[in-house]
Amino acid sequence: MNYYFAPMEGVTLYPLRNVHREVFGKGVDKYYTPFLTAAHTHHFKNREKKDVLPECNRAFDDYPRQIVPQIMAGCSEDFIWAAKEISKLGYEEVNLNLGCPAPTVVNRRKGAGLLQDPEYLDKMLSEIFAAGPFPAISLKTRLGFSDEAEADRLMEIYAKYPISELTIHARVREDFYAGAPRIEAFRRSVSIYRESGGKAPVCYNGNVDSVPALQKLMQEISPDEPSRGQERSEGGVSSIMIGRGLLANPALVRQLKGGEQLKPSELKEYLGKLYEGYATYIPEDRNVIFKMLEHWAYLHVHFKNCDRNLKNIRKSRSKDEYLAAVNRIFAECNFS
Ligand SMILES: Cc1cc2nc3c(=O)[nH]c(=O)nc-3n(C[C@H](O)[C@H](O)[C@H](O)COP(=O)(O)O)c2cc1C
């Protein structure tokens, strides 16, 4: 099984990717960047471009294969331009975002907005694949816009194209990120994709945040024992993409592979390096602290009875105050 760090806007940027790689090693097979917008003007924003520059991804010894830039585009022309720009940097794969649920994105017929019009999406993909040669193109989709039955048509469309991987976030757009993933609809979608001739590896995404969660998922997507002589197929899934689970437990992939639990010393090292990473491009302490609070929103689960300590972290105004509050939470609260 391969494990991927999911793209997360504003979060899985190069400081996080580098620090995660440095502290937790090579367990994660691929890191997806947050989406880069392929604007009609055919210019990336500077901060988006910076995120994929080789020199910003210094912790990776083979960044073109270990990092996958994701593109948000509403038409084939913009996607083709963006994919070509990114391939000039050496990347071997680019990923098309077919899942972002934000109204501002959807209303421009991008992200999950493309799922509302399967015939348009089909045309867009046919134009993209007619335009090669390219880096490999993978897709990250949801099961539909408002109804999981929409997945049937979407899978038939995806099966027509030589995509390099199909990641399915097991929700529809209207679920946003809430509620239990739709495992049965996911299973059905993988079957339809295969029956329609789809050959790409399939990656599952949604709520994998612990070893028991992964075990339960595996039971649900491949409940039958393999018949004699057949390999267990793991429900036709060869990869798992994880977002929030890795933010809450950066050692999660190690654990899923049978390794050690997160240790407080490595979490402290991770947090320290992350602060320094953000501070290289965010000028004010307070703004660096805001960035760190996005991580604390997930990480506090490791500390027992930590409300007061967490409040002190949130209230800190300077680097010294922040570091003192972080030292206190490690010293005063039980870690698990
Ligand atoms: C804050 C946030 C930002 C996200 N940004 C992106 C993004 O840029 N591109 C994308 O395809 N998905 C994005 N997602 C969705 C995640 O990649 C993932 O599909 C979702 O969180 C479900 O996986 P999880 O349960 O493992 O977190 C984002 C999710 C969150 C919570």
The ligand as a Tripos MOL2 file, in Angstrom:
@<TRIPOS>MOLECULE
LIG
   31    33     1     0     0
SMALL
NO_CHARGES

@<TRIPOS>ATOM
      1 C1         -8.0950   22.9660    5.0630 C.3       1 LIG1
      2 C2         -8.2430   22.0200    3.9000 C.ar      1 LIG1
      3 C3         -7.6830   22.3680    2.6720 C.ar      1 LIG1
      4 C4         -7.8120   21.5040    1.5740 C.ar      1 LIG1
      5 N1         -7.2420   21.8530    0.3820 N.ar      1 LIG1
      6 C5         -7.3070   20.9840   -0.6830 C.ar      1 LIG1
      7 C6         -6.6510   21.2660   -1.9260 C.ar      1 LIG1
      8 O1         -5.9540   22.2710   -2.1120 O.2       1 LIG1
      9 N2         -6.8120   20.3550   -2.9340 N.ar      1 LIG1
     10 C7         -7.5440   19.2020   -2.7850 C.ar      1 LIG1
     11 O2         -7.6580   18.4100   -3.7130 O.2       1 LIG1
     12 N3         -8.1400   18.9140   -1.6150 N.ar      1 LIG1
     13 C8         -8.0270   19.7470   -0.5640 C.ar      1 LIG1
     14 N4         -8.5970   19.4190    0.6290 N.ar      1 LIG1
     15 C9         -9.2050   18.0820    0.7890 C.3       1 LIG1
     16 C10        -8.1710   17.0560    1.2890 C.3       1 LIG1
     17 O3         -7.1410   16.8690    0.3410 O.3       1 LIG1
     18 C11        -8.8500   15.7050    1.5820 C.3       1 LIG1
     19 O4         -9.4880   15.2940    0.3960 O.3       1 LIG1
     20 C12        -9.8920   15.8090    2.6930 C.3       1 LIG1
     21 O5         -9.3700   16.5150    3.8070 O.3       1 LIG1
     22 C13       -10.3490   14.4090    3.1510 C.3       1 LIG1
     23 O6         -9.2400   13.6430    3.5800 O.3       1 LIG1
     24 P1         -8.8990   13.4570    5.1640 P.3       1 LIG1
     25 O7        -10.1450   12.9470    5.8320 O.co2     1 LIG1
     26 O8         -7.7590   12.4680    5.1770 O.co2     1 LIG1
     27 O9         -8.5300   14.8080    5.6890 O.co2     1 LIG1
     28 C14        -8.4940   20.2720    1.7240 C.ar      1 LIG1
     29 C15        -9.0550   19.9430    2.9630 C.ar      1 LIG1
     30 C16        -8.9480   20.7980    4.0330 C.ar      1 LIG1
     31 C17        -9.5630   20.3890    5.3590 C.3       1 LIG1
@<TRIPOS>BOND
     1     1     2 1
     2     2     3 ar
     3     2    30 ar
     4     3     4 ar
     5     4     5 ar
     6     4    28 ar
     7     5     6 ar
     8     6     7 ar
     9     6    13 1
    10     7     8 2
    11     7     9 ar
    12     9    10 ar
    13    10    11 2
    14    10    12 ar
    15    12    13 ar
    16    13    14 ar
    17    14    15 1
    18    14    28 ar
    19    15    16 1
    20    16    17 1
    21    16    18 1
    22    18    19 1
    23    18    20 1
    24    20    21 1
    25    20    22 1
    26    22    23 1
    27    23    24 1
    28    24    25 2
    29    24    26 1
    30    24    27 1
    31    28    29 ar
    32    29    30 ar
    33    30    31 1
@<TRIPOS>SUBSTRUCTURE
     1 LIG1         1 GROUP 0 **** ****
